[in-house]
Structures are given as structure tokens and as C-alpha cells.
């Protein structure tokens, strides 16, 4: 056993150190699911949400749609802490409604 460690020990240690160093530079995988606030089930935001859900499902990303009263509620859900009930990662909001001073972490991805 001591001969084994003398021969392979330095190599195994070098490999282990390499993995530890490489791990410092690897980003975690993106989430495979998210929650999106849309609007009322009869509205356009909900219809767009269904289309996005179907498109993202082709790439293995599960999207849960949450109905809401509209833009104001969607902004409140986006501003909620991630662990709070009703919080969402994505939402449809009317352009020009958000305030960067009060919600600096919100980012617009697109405009419809």
C-alpha cells in the first residue's frame, strides 16, 4: 500500500487540487424552472406567458404562470424577496411604470 501511495499519491493530490482550483471559476448551472407573473387569464399578458412557457419548455425549462391583477401587482411580486410567498422571477409590466430609484435590482429584458 505504501508503494501505491508513493507512486500515485502525488498524482491524486495534484488532480484534487486541480478540481478545487477549477471549481472556483465554474458558475452554477442556470435554474431549470421559474415563476412568471402574467395578468388575468383572459388578458394578453397571460397569452404571452403561455407562449413563453411553451417555447422555454422545448429547452427543458419549466415556467409556472401566476395570474395577477396587472402591472402594479407584478412589480410588487418582482420586488418581493425570493423566499417570500408570491415572489416571482419574471413578470410582464407596462413600459415606463417601474422606478429605478426604488427598485434598482429590476432589469427590463424586452419590450413588446
CNS distance restraints for C-alpha pairs under 8 A (distance, minus, plus):
assign (resid   1 and name CA) (resid   5 and name CA) 6.41 0.50 0.50
assign (resid   2 and name CA) (resid   6 and name CA) 6.13 0.50 0.50
assign (resid   3 and name CA) (resid   7 and name CA) 6.18 0.50 0.50
assign (resid   4 and name CA) (resid   8 and name CA) 5.83 0.50 0.50
assign (resid   4 and name CA) (resid   9 and name CA) 7.29 0.50 0.50
assign (resid   5 and name CA) (resid   9 and name CA) 4.45 0.50 0.50
assign (resid   5 and name CA) (resid  10 and name CA) 7.81 0.50 0.50
assign (resid   6 and name CA) (resid  10 and name CA) 7.30 0.50 0.50
assign (resid   7 and name CA) (resid  11 and name CA) 7.83 0.50 0.50
assign (resid   8 and name CA) (resid  12 and name CA) 6.12 0.50 0.50
assign (resid   9 and name CA) (resid  13 and name CA) 6.08 0.50 0.50
assign (resid  10 and name CA) (resid  14 and name CA) 6.03 0.50 0.50
assign (resid  11 and name CA) (resid  15 and name CA) 6.20 0.50 0.50
assign (resid  12 and name CA) (resid  16 and name CA) 6.12 0.50 0.50
assign (resid  13 and name CA) (resid  17 and name CA) 6.14 0.50 0.50
assign (resid  14 and name CA) (resid  18 and name CA) 6.12 0.50 0.50
assign (resid  15 and name CA) (resid  19 and name CA) 6.31 0.50 0.50
assign (resid  16 and name CA) (resid  20 and name CA) 6.36 0.50 0.50
assign (resid  17 and name CA) (resid  21 and name CA) 6.19 0.50 0.50
assign (resid  18 and name CA) (resid  22 and name CA) 6.02 0.50 0.50
assign (resid  19 and name CA) (resid  23 and name CA) 5.96 0.50 0.50
assign (resid  20 and name CA) (resid  24 and name CA) 6.79 0.50 0.50
assign (resid  21 and name CA) (resid  25 and name CA) 7.41 0.50 0.50
assign (resid  22 and name CA) (resid  26 and name CA) 6.63 0.50 0.50
assign (resid  31 and name CA) (resid  61 and name CA) 7.84 0.50 0.50
assign (resid  32 and name CA) (resid  60 and name CA) 6.78 0.50 0.50
assign (resid  32 and name CA) (resid  61 and name CA) 4.75 0.50 0.50
assign (resid  32 and name CA) (resid  62 and name CA) 6.27 0.50 0.50
assign (resid  33 and name CA) (resid  61 and name CA) 5.18 0.50 0.50
assign (resid  33 and name CA) (resid  62 and name CA) 4.39 0.50 0.50
assign (resid  33 and name CA) (resid  63 and name CA) 5.62 0.50 0.50
assign (resid  33 and name CA) (resid  64 and name CA) 7.74 0.50 0.50
assign (resid  34 and name CA) (resid  61 and name CA) 7.73 0.50 0.50
assign (resid  34 and name CA) (resid  62 and name CA) 6.45 0.50 0.50
assign (resid  34 and name CA) (resid  63 and name CA) 5.05 0.50 0.50
assign (resid  34 and name CA) (resid  64 and name CA) 6.30 0.50 0.50
assign (resid  34 and name CA) (resid  88 and name CA) 7.58 0.50 0.50
assign (resid  34 and name CA) (resid  89 and name CA) 6.30 0.50 0.50
assign (resid  34 and name CA) (resid  90 and name CA) 7.61 0.50 0.50
assign (resid  35 and name CA) (resid  63 and name CA) 5.63 0.50 0.50
assign (resid  35 and name CA) (resid  64 and name CA) 4.69 0.50 0.50
assign (resid  35 and name CA) (resid  65 and name CA) 6.00 0.50 0.50
assign (resid  35 and name CA) (resid  66 and name CA) 7.07 0.50 0.50
assign (resid  35 and name CA) (resid  88 and name CA) 5.13 0.50 0.50
assign (resid  35 and name CA) (resid  89 and name CA) 5.68 0.50 0.50
assign (resid  35 and name CA) (resid  90 and name CA) 6.39 0.50 0.50
assign (resid  36 and name CA) (resid  49 and name CA) 7.37 0.50 0.50
assign (resid  36 and name CA) (resid  63 and name CA) 6.78 0.50 0.50
assign (resid  36 and name CA) (resid  64 and name CA) 6.11 0.50 0.50
assign (resid  36 and name CA) (resid  65 and name CA) 5.02 0.50 0.50
assign (resid  36 and name CA) (resid  66 and name CA) 5.99 0.50 0.50
assign (resid  36 and name CA) (resid  88 and name CA) 5.75 0.50 0.50
assign (resid  36 and name CA) (resid  89 and name CA) 6.20 0.50 0.50
assign (resid  36 and name CA) (resid  90 and name CA) 4.55 0.50 0.50
assign (resid  36 and name CA) (resid  91 and name CA) 5.15 0.50 0.50
assign (resid  36 and name CA) (resid  92 and name CA) 7.99 0.50 0.50
assign (resid  37 and name CA) (resid  65 and name CA) 5.96 0.50 0.50
assign (resid  37 and name CA) (resid  66 and name CA) 4.69 0.50 0.50
assign (resid  37 and name CA) (resid  67 and name CA) 5.97 0.50 0.50
assign (resid  37 and name CA) (resid  68 and name CA) 6.49 0.50 0.50
assign (resid  37 and name CA) (resid  74 and name CA) 5.92 0.50 0.50
assign (resid  37 and name CA) (resid  77 and name CA) 7.75 0.50 0.50
assign (resid  37 and name CA) (resid  88 and name CA) 6.45 0.50 0.50
assign (resid  37 and name CA) (resid  90 and name CA) 6.35 0.50 0.50
assign (resid  37 and name CA) (resid  91 and name CA) 4.47 0.50 0.50
assign (resid  37 and name CA) (resid  92 and name CA) 6.57 0.50 0.50
assign (resid  38 and name CA) (resid  45 and name CA) 5.12 0.50 0.50
assign (resid  38 and name CA) (resid  46 and name CA) 4.91 0.50 0.50
assign (resid  38 and name CA) (resid  49 and name CA) 6.13 0.50 0.50
assign (resid  38 and name CA) (resid  65 and name CA) 6.67 0.50 0.50
assign (resid  38 and name CA) (resid  66 and name CA) 6.10 0.50 0.50
assign (resid  38 and name CA) (resid  67 and name CA) 5.46 0.50 0.50
assign (resid  38 and name CA) (resid  68 and name CA) 6.24 0.50 0.50
assign (resid  38 and name CA) (resid  70 and name CA) 7.21 0.50 0.50
assign (resid  38 and name CA) (resid  74 and name CA) 7.39 0.50 0.50
assign (resid  38 and name CA) (resid  91 and name CA) 5.90 0.50 0.50
assign (resid  38 and name CA) (resid  92 and name CA) 5.64 0.50 0.50
assign (resid  39 and name CA) (resid  43 and name CA) 6.36 0.50 0.50
assign (resid  39 and name CA) (resid  44 and name CA) 7.83 0.50 0.50
assign (resid  39 and name CA) (resid  45 and name CA) 5.53 0.50 0.50
assign (resid  39 and name CA) (resid  46 and name CA) 5.48 0.50 0.50
assign (resid  39 and name CA) (resid  66 and name CA) 7.67 0.50 0.50
assign (resid  39 and name CA) (resid  67 and name CA) 4.94 0.50 0.50
assign (resid  39 and name CA) (resid  68 and name CA) 4.48 0.50 0.50
assign (resid  39 and name CA) (resid  69 and name CA) 5.68 0.50 0.50
assign (resid  39 and name CA) (resid  70 and name CA) 4.88 0.50 0.50
assign (resid  39 and name CA) (resid  71 and name CA) 7.70 0.50 0.50
assign (resid  39 and name CA) (resid  92 and name CA) 7.79 0.50 0.50
assign (resid  40 and name CA) (resid  45 and name CA) 7.63 0.50 0.50
assign (resid  40 and name CA) (resid  46 and name CA) 6.42 0.50 0.50
assign (resid  40 and name CA) (resid  67 and name CA) 5.53 0.50 0.50
assign (resid  40 and name CA) (resid  68 and name CA) 5.82 0.50 0.50
assign (resid  40 and name CA) (resid  69 and name CA) 6.23 0.50 0.50
assign (resid  40 and name CA) (resid  70 and name CA) 7.15 0.50 0.50
assign (resid  41 and name CA) (resid  46 and name CA) 5.62 0.50 0.50
assign (resid  41 and name CA) (resid  47 and name CA) 7.75 0.50 0.50
assign (resid  41 and name CA) (resid  67 and name CA) 6.57 0.50 0.50
assign (resid  42 and name CA) (resid  46 and name CA) 7.01 0.50 0.50
assign (resid  42 and name CA) (resid  47 and name CA) 7.82 0.50 0.50
assign (resid  43 and name CA) (resid  47 and name CA) 6.65 0.50 0.50
assign (resid  44 and name CA) (resid  48 and name CA) 6.18 0.50 0.50
assign (resid  45 and name CA) (resid  49 and name CA) 6.09 0.50 0.50
assign (resid  45 and name CA) (resid  92 and name CA) 6.42 0.50 0.50
assign (resid  46 and name CA) (resid  50 and name CA) 6.25 0.50 0.50
assign (resid  46 and name CA) (resid  65 and name CA) 7.96 0.50 0.50
assign (resid  46 and name CA) (resid  67 and name CA) 7.39 0.50 0.50
assign (resid  47 and name CA) (resid  51 and name CA) 6.45 0.50 0.50
assign (resid  48 and name CA) (resid  52 and name CA) 6.23 0.50 0.50
assign (resid  49 and name CA) (resid  53 and name CA) 6.03 0.50 0.50
assign (resid  49 and name CA) (resid  65 and name CA) 6.85 0.50 0.50
assign (resid  50 and name CA) (resid  54 and name CA) 6.22 0.50 0.50
assign (resid  50 and name CA) (resid  65 and name CA) 7.63 0.50 0.50
assign (resid  51 and name CA) (resid  55 and name CA) 6.23 0.50 0.50
assign (resid  52 and name CA) (resid  56 and name CA) 6.02 0.50 0.50
assign (resid  53 and name CA) (resid  57 and name CA) 6.01 0.50 0.50
assign (resid  53 and name CA) (resid  62 and name CA) 7.08 0.50 0.50
assign (resid  53 and name CA) (resid  63 and name CA) 5.29 0.50 0.50
assign (resid  53 and name CA) (resid  64 and name CA) 7.65 0.50 0.50
assign (resid  53 and name CA) (resid  65 and name CA) 7.95 0.50 0.50
assign (resid  54 and name CA) (resid  58 and name CA) 6.82 0.50 0.50
assign (resid  55 and name CA) (resid  59 and name CA) 7.55 0.50 0.50
assign (resid  56 and name CA) (resid  60 and name CA) 6.67 0.50 0.50
assign (resid  56 and name CA) (resid  61 and name CA) 5.30 0.50 0.50
assign (resid  56 and name CA) (resid  62 and name CA) 7.00 0.50 0.50
assign (resid  56 and name CA) (resid  63 and name CA) 7.43 0.50 0.50
assign (resid  57 and name CA) (resid  61 and name CA) 4.99 0.50 0.50
assign (resid  57 and name CA) (resid  62 and name CA) 5.71 0.50 0.50
assign (resid  57 and name CA) (resid  63 and name CA) 7.48 0.50 0.50
assign (resid  68 and name CA) (resid  73 and name CA) 6.39 0.50 0.50
assign (resid  68 and name CA) (resid  74 and name CA) 6.80 0.50 0.50
assign (resid  69 and name CA) (resid  73 and name CA) 6.02 0.50 0.50
assign (resid  69 and name CA) (resid  74 and name CA) 7.81 0.50 0.50
assign (resid  70 and name CA) (resid  74 and name CA) 6.09 0.50 0.50
assign (resid  70 and name CA) (resid  93 and name CA) 7.36 0.50 0.50
assign (resid  71 and name CA) (resid  75 and name CA) 6.13 0.50 0.50
assign (resid  71 and name CA) (resid  92 and name CA) 6.86 0.50 0.50
assign (resid  71 and name CA) (resid  93 and name CA) 4.57 0.50 0.50
assign (resid  71 and name CA) (resid  94 and name CA) 5.99 0.50 0.50
assign (resid  72 and name CA) (resid  76 and name CA) 6.39 0.50 0.50
assign (resid  72 and name CA) (resid  93 and name CA) 7.69 0.50 0.50
assign (resid  73 and name CA) (resid  77 and name CA) 6.21 0.50 0.50
assign (resid  74 and name CA) (resid  78 and name CA) 6.21 0.50 0.50
assign (resid  74 and name CA) (resid  91 and name CA) 5.86 0.50 0.50
assign (resid  74 and name CA) (resid  92 and name CA) 6.87 0.50 0.50
assign (resid  74 and name CA) (resid  93 and name CA) 6.57 0.50 0.50
assign (resid  75 and name CA) (resid  79 and name CA) 6.20 0.50 0.50
assign (resid  75 and name CA) (resid  91 and name CA) 7.55 0.50 0.50
assign (resid  75 and name CA) (resid  93 and name CA) 7.00 0.50 0.50
assign (resid  75 and name CA) (resid  98 and name CA) 7.33 0.50 0.50
assign (resid  76 and name CA) (resid  80 and name CA) 6.24 0.50 0.50
assign (resid  77 and name CA) (resid  86 and name CA) 6.14 0.50 0.50
assign (resid  77 and name CA) (resid  87 and name CA) 4.71 0.50 0.50
assign (resid  77 and name CA) (resid  88 and name CA) 5.75 0.50 0.50
assign (resid  78 and name CA) (resid  87 and name CA) 6.11 0.50 0.50
assign (resid  78 and name CA) (resid  88 and name CA) 5.54 0.50 0.50
assign (resid  78 and name CA) (resid  89 and name CA) 6.37 0.50 0.50
assign (resid  78 and name CA) (resid  90 and name CA) 7.01 0.50 0.50
assign (resid  78 and name CA) (resid  91 and name CA) 7.07 0.50 0.50
assign (resid  78 and name CA) (resid 106 and name CA) 7.59 0.50 0.50
assign (resid  79 and name CA) (resid  87 and name CA) 7.62 0.50 0.50
assign (resid  79 and name CA) (resid 103 and name CA) 6.97 0.50 0.50
assign (resid  79 and name CA) (resid 106 and name CA) 7.72 0.50 0.50
assign (resid  80 and name CA) (resid  84 and name CA) 6.40 0.50 0.50
assign (resid  80 and name CA) (resid  86 and name CA) 7.72 0.50 0.50
assign (resid  80 and name CA) (resid  87 and name CA) 5.28 0.50 0.50
assign (resid  80 and name CA) (resid  88 and name CA) 7.78 0.50 0.50
assign (resid  81 and name CA) (resid  87 and name CA) 6.52 0.50 0.50
assign (resid  82 and name CA) (resid  87 and name CA) 5.70 0.50 0.50
assign (resid  82 and name CA) (resid  88 and name CA) 7.19 0.50 0.50
assign (resid  82 and name CA) (resid  89 and name CA) 7.91 0.50 0.50
assign (resid  83 and name CA) (resid  87 and name CA) 7.20 0.50 0.50
assign (resid  93 and name CA) (resid  97 and name CA) 7.43 0.50 0.50
assign (resid  95 and name CA) (resid 111 and name CA) 7.35 0.50 0.50
assign (resid  98 and name CA) (resid 103 and name CA) 7.39 0.50 0.50
assign (resid  99 and name CA) (resid 103 and name CA) 6.01 0.50 0.50
assign (resid  99 and name CA) (resid 104 and name CA) 7.82 0.50 0.50
assign (resid 100 and name CA) (resid 104 and name CA) 4.81 0.50 0.50
assign (resid 100 and name CA) (resid 105 and name CA) 7.94 0.50 0.50
assign (resid 100 and name CA) (resid 106 and name CA) 7.49 0.50 0.50
